Structures are given as structure tokens and as C-alpha cells.
């Protein structure tokens, strides 16, 4: 059984495990996060961050308990120096509690740490020709062997304190023995399986497992008679190993800030940065005391510990100081014990899995699927667990990540869905009204629009709406749907110009699972299928590419769709409405639009009149829009003077109804008082200078100049889309002067 394994639970796809994993050794299979055991470095942090308890750590407790019951061999406990930070009880009482459990001997791994420290002191005294990584941390060793094999020759060939002490003890035993290591590190469970660690430690248990054993056997360490550790070596120096830089302290290597031949690295981010720096040749030869955690007192078994890291550090240091002081006053302290040597040497292996690397084109293609078309689109937010969008794209290529893991992309998709359902609700609410209430105006043009809506809604024939931007083509298409028999089914609106050409086929027709790299599990229905039995409105159809036009023509002719990557055709029952503000006849002459498609969609055609063609409707539109806007923004209702209305009716309205609505919204917000007068109307709406309202009344010259200045500033802001810097440049005034004018006239 692997050290860390998966439990089939309900994965919520929070990606906490991916973000916590230093090597992204987690794949998503369907709706389940799964460890890639051949790439996992056994740091154990994915176990702690998973709220669904989807990951578990293998326990050897049953085997240890069986060994304790077997009296034909002896069972020996070796305790990591960090144990003083894991238990409140004094260490000698823990020794007594362990012996009450049945352990025959109890050693401090600090003894092995002292042995190891002496080896590092020797290594440091020798000339160092390259960056040298210390190797007591098994996560660091696993990362190098599995993911950074080029750094193997940078690992110090020295065993860890656990292996050093266990190896010596085993060789001194005359009878069969089982050695059990207790510590906070999950990766220690893998270290004992390495070839160079054979016949040393038999089992590894976490401190939490030891606490469980005490509880189940009703042993309170605080009430147990103290007992002494077994020891064979001067262990005091090694007791500081659990804190960052403890190895250097134990080896009596100066950690002076001016010593550029040593450094201390701790924590996931710093470890990864150090590995990359060595690979890129950016580090000078030095000894690097490196730990994946912030010292062993920050190991995964301390994750749920309520104490602070500083508190645990203080406990370790206090115990080390007490031990040093105690032995300094012990006249019977053995003086020959420090001659014990480490006889076991370590050797590392390249365990990296072979990977297929995608081409740059394939990476760009995957990025485009999640709407990342340029470097600016690559946010590198790390919400998916990968440091960069490119790394995540490579993971999608390898089949271990999904497109939907990208939070900005997912939010965009959800926003589209919210918009879609919001529009459905709005459409339903609109459908309760009579058509006369929905279409504002009494002109001949409005009557023609209403007649066309009624006639078009009675049939399933294709509809083509022509006309300028802002004339209300979308509104007319929606009303055709609401007035017809399909009113209770979906009305799907697609802006063809807003969808990238490489995505529009999948967007319209859907795709099957595996149709392309990063395709969603189970595939996706397209907009045509979503509009089945309802209406699909293809706005700006003239902006669709000729290649896509050919595929659309086939769908319209056959009344069926085939998903991207699929083999089966799906029958459709959908009403098709298209619209454009371009002259399709001219587009056909230019070769931009297929003539055969034009004849397919040009069945029921209507050119929506511009607002300037029906000026008599403007007063009714103004009244309707003013009422709508005051309710929407909770503004006080205002009236429009006859003179101001005359100006509005005489203006040509190139932006049509949309421009009118925007103007009224602005006036409702900016005009003080209860009436919008002719002087409030922007200057560019005036037909000629002779009817300028500023010339119709006698007033102080200063007031007149201020009104002209204010109106000019507003026009400059409007022409630059409210870009204040551009507006100031346009008016040729300094930014400070421009902002002063804005404050003067109360322009937000």
C-alpha cells in the first residue's frame, strides 16, 4: 500500500491539494482528485488541506503492536528530537510511557543527528566546488530523485540521523529486534524503503499515532514514572536538528550573515526557487541546509497543533540547553562515545518519469481554449494550483488537469450561464405583456414593425433582420420569440462577432469528450442544441468566417447538428433568426459572405427603421425611457420642456435608440431641478447655431461662458469614452487645470 493514498469520497474540486503539492503530482480523473504515486514526494500536506478527507496516510500501527506482543524479539523506539514540541510531558516520562506500552529500549535520534553533524562538519572543511544540499529531509531527497534528477550530484552523500542511529543500534543487538521511529514527517515512511536504508528502521509512526496508542491503552504520560533514555553517543548537539539551521549549529558551522559559504533554506517556495537557481547555475558553491518544512517542528503531523511555530522552537531549544547543562555537570559522562562512526553510505537514483513535452503551438492551442490569447491574458493567479498558466496548459496536455480548473475561465463561463438564465427570466416577464405595450411608438414605421413581429412569430421560417446598430434588432427578435408558440422554450442569443473563430464551432454545435485537448469530461452541448424547440438568434452573422458559414448552411439545410469530434447527428427543431448591420449584398460581392447562405436566411426579411426615420415616436420613447431609468436607478422623475423635446426630435440620432437612452440617463443624473430644459441638451445635438439655447436669453456673460465651458468639457469626455487624460489633451489644458474644472462643475 502506498504511503499516501486516495479515498473515493465526494471531491469538491477546490484544488487545495493541487495548490499544496510542490510537484503537482495530482491528477483529476472524472470528478475525483487522484495522487500520481510515481510522482508523489510524500510530503503529506495534501492530506491535511483536504476538507473532504480524500487522502489518507498509511499506518503501521497494527504491525508495531504485533511486534510489541511478540516477546521473542525486542522492540526499540527511536524518537525524533522534535518530540519535545509534540508532547507537553517531559521526555523522560514519555520514555516511561513507551516502556509501559512494551518497548524494551528507547533512544533519541538526536544521537544520530550528532553523528551526522560531525560528517557535515568534515564535508564543510573540505573544498566545496558546487552548491551542496544537505540530505536529512526525505521530501527534499524525493523531490530531487523524482523531479530534479540533475541535482542528484548536489545531494550530500550522508544518511539521515534516523538511519544513522538505527543502523548502529541494529549492529549492536545480539537478538532479533524491530526498530520503530516516531516523528512528525510522513516522508520518513518512504525513506526506510530505499535500498541504502535496508535493515535499519522497520516501522515509522507519526506522533499522532503514538498519542492514539497512549489513549487506547489508557496511558497518561504525565502520570507515568520517568525512565532514562538508552544512549551510546553524546546526543546534546543533535537535539537542535528540528529547527531551521539546527544542522549547522550541531556541526558547529558558523551561521554568521557574512559567511557566504553557507545558507539556510526552508519552506516550499524557497526550496523550489533554490532548485531552479542551481539548475540555472545562479548559485555559488556553498553548503545549503535545506528543509521542505520550516524545520521538523513544522512537519505535516503538526498541522493541527494549536501551538505556534515559535513556541515549538522554544521548547526544542530549552530542552537542548537543559541537556547540555546537565551533561556538563556529569562527572561520569563517557568520553569515548563520540568515536562512534557512521558506516552506512547513501546513494541516490533517478526516479523521474518520462514525459511528453507539447509543442509551443499545442500549448497556445490549449491556452486559447480557456480564452488566453496573449501574454496579458495569462494571469498566473495560481488558483488552479499551477504557478503559471503555461504549466497548467502542459498539465492539460498530459491529461492530469482540466480546462475548468482555471478560475477566471470558469467565472467567465458561469457569468455567461448567469446571463443566459437571467435573459430567460427577463424574456418570460416580458412575455406577459401585449405586443403593443412592448413596442413603443405610433408611427407608420412602428406599425410595420409590429405587423412583421406578428407575422414572423406565426411561422418557423428563417428570419433576417437588417438595420443600423442600436435600432433594436435584438428586441425585435426577442418579441418574435415571445409572440410565437415557442415562447416557453429557450431563446438563445449569440453574438457571432464576440466569439473567437477557433471556438465558434464548438460553441454553436458542442463537442464530444476528447474532441480536443482540454475538452470537458462528458463533452458539452452547443447553443443550437440548447435552443432545441426554441429560438436561436445569430446576431452580427456577417462577421462569421466563410468556413463557418458553410457549416452553418449545412445545419440550416439538414436541421441537424454534429458535435465536434462526434459521429452521430442530432436532430434539431429550432427557429433561426439572424441579424446584421452590414449590407449583405455588398459583402457577397466582396467574397465575405456566402450567397447560398444568404438565400437560406433571407426568407422573412425586415429592415428595421432608424430613429431619424420616425421622429414622431421620440416623445413617447423619451417618456418610456425616462420612466424606465428613474425606476432602475431610483432617480427623481423629471420632465422635458417643449423646447428641449424639439431639439431631441430634430437630431439625427446616428446611434438610434441606444444613443437616446444613454443621453437621457446622463441628463437624469446631471441636471438639477425637476425639468430638463433646452440649455441642458448637449451642443452637438443642435441643428444650427441660431437655435442655441444660450443665445435665447439674456444673462451675465460670466454665466454664459461657464455653461459653454461645462458643456465643452462634457462633450470632450464623451468623445474620449470618459478618458480624462485624453479629454484634457483634446482641450489642450493641463491635467491639474482639467481636474479643477471637473470639481468646479461637479462632474464625476
Buried (B, 14 or more C-beta within 10 A) or exposed (E): EBBBBBEEEEBEBBBBBBBBBBBBBBBBEEEBBBBBEEBBBBBBBBBBBBEBEBBBBBBBBEBBBEBBEEEEEBBBBBBBBBBBBBBEBBBBBBBBBBBBBBBBBBBBBBBBBBBBBBBBBEBBEEEBEBBBBBBBBBBBBBBBBBBBBEBBEBBBBBBBBBBBBBBBBBEEEEEEBBBBBBBBBBBBBBBBEBEBBEEBBBBBBBBBBBBBBBEEEEBEBEEBEBBEBBBBBBBBBBBBBBBBBBBBBBBEBEEEEEEEEBBBBBBBEBBBEBBEEBEEEEBEEBBBBBBBBBBBBBBBBBBEBEBEBEEBBBBBBEBBEBBBEEEEEEEEEEEEBEEBEBEBEBEBEEBBEEEEEBEEEBBBBBBBBBBBEEEEBBBEEBBBBBBEBBBBBBBBBBEBBBBBBBBBBBEEBEEEEEEBEEBBEEBEEBBEEEBEEBBBBEBEBBEBBBEBBBBBBEEEEBBBBBBBEBBBBBBBBBBBBBBBEBBEBBBBBBBBEEBEEEEBBBBBBBBBEEBBBBBBEEBBBBBBBBBBEBBBBBBBBBBBBEEBBEBBBEBBEEEEBBBBBBEEEBEBEBBBBBBBBBEBEEBBEEEBBBEEBBEBBBEBBBBBBBBBBBBEBBBBBBBBBBEEBBEEEEEEEBBBBEBBBBBBBBBEBEBBBBBBBBBBBBBBEBBEEEEBBBBBBBBEBBEEEEBBBBEEEEEEEEEBEBBEBBBBBBBBBBEBEEEBEBBBBBBEBEEEEBBEBBEEBEBE
